[in-house]
Amino acid sequence: MNLVVKILPYAQIILSVILVSAILLQQSAAGLGGALGGGNSESFHHTRRGFEKFLFYLSLICGILFALFALLSIIIKANS
């Protein structure tokens, strides 16, 4: 348990850097008009492929792991 307490903050830092990088590298197809409710005639269904799909799944997995590590950190501190 002592090893987990020492490694957990570093794992959270690494996960947060990977998560932010994966999110920032994703391309956004929605422009300002789409964000404000305006319609865009060029918008269509977009299927993720290749590297974009990898980044999507990477950000999803890193987000879940980061939330679990944060919850584990809270539980460990509550029991100390």
C-alpha positions in Angstrom: 0.0 0.0 0.0 2.9 2.3 0.7 4.2 1.8 -2.9 0.8 2.8 -4.3 0.8 6.0 -2.2 4.2 6.9 -3.7 3.4 6.1 -7.3 -0.2 7.4 -7.5 0.7 11.2 -7.8 3.2 10.5 -10.6 0.7 8.3 -12.4 -1.9 11.1 -12.2 0.5 13.6 -13.6 1.5 11.4 -16.5 -2.2 10.6 -17.2 -3.2 14.2 -17.1 -0.4 15.2 -19.6 -1.5 12.4 -22.0 -5.1 13.3 -21.6 -4.6 17.0 -22.3 -2.4 16.2 -25.3 -4.9 13.7 -26.8 -7.7 16.2 -26.4 -5.8 19.1 -27.9 -4.6 17.0 -30.9 -8.2 16.0 -31.9 -9.6 18.0 -34.7 -12.8 19.9 -34.2 -15.3 19.9 -37.1 -17.7 22.3 -35.3 -17.1 25.9 -36.0 -18.3 28.9 -34.0 -21.7 28.9 -35.8 -22.3 25.3 -34.6 -21.4 26.2 -31.1 -23.9 29.1 -31.1 -26.7 27.0 -32.6 -26.3 28.1 -36.2 -26.7 25.6 -38.9 -23.9 24.7 -41.3 -24.7 23.4 -44.7 -21.4 21.6 -44.9 -21.9 19.6 -41.7 -22.4 15.9 -42.2 -22.0 12.6 -40.3 -18.3 12.1 -39.6 -16.8 8.7 -38.9 -13.6 8.6 -37.0 -10.8 6.7 -38.7 -7.2 6.0 -38.2 -5.3 8.3 -35.9 -8.4 10.3 -35.0 -10.1 7.2 -33.7 -6.9 6.3 -31.7 -6.9 9.7 -30.1 -10.6 9.5 -29.3 -10.2 6.1 -27.5 -6.9 7.2 -25.9 -8.6 10.3 -24.4 -11.6 8.2 -23.3 -9.4 5.6 -21.5 -7.1 8.2 -20.0 -10.1 10.1 -18.7 -11.6 7.0 -17.0 -8.2 6.0 -15.5 -7.6 9.5 -14.2 -11.0 9.6 -12.5 -10.4 6.2 -11.0 -6.9 7.2 -9.7 -8.4 10.4 -8.2 -11.1 8.3 -6.5 -8.4 5.9 -5.2 -6.4 8.8 -3.9 -9.4 10.1 -2.0 -10.1 6.7 -0.5 -6.5 6.2 0.5 -6.4 9.7 2.2 -9.7 9.0 4.0 -8.3 5.7 5.5 -5.0 7.3 6.6 
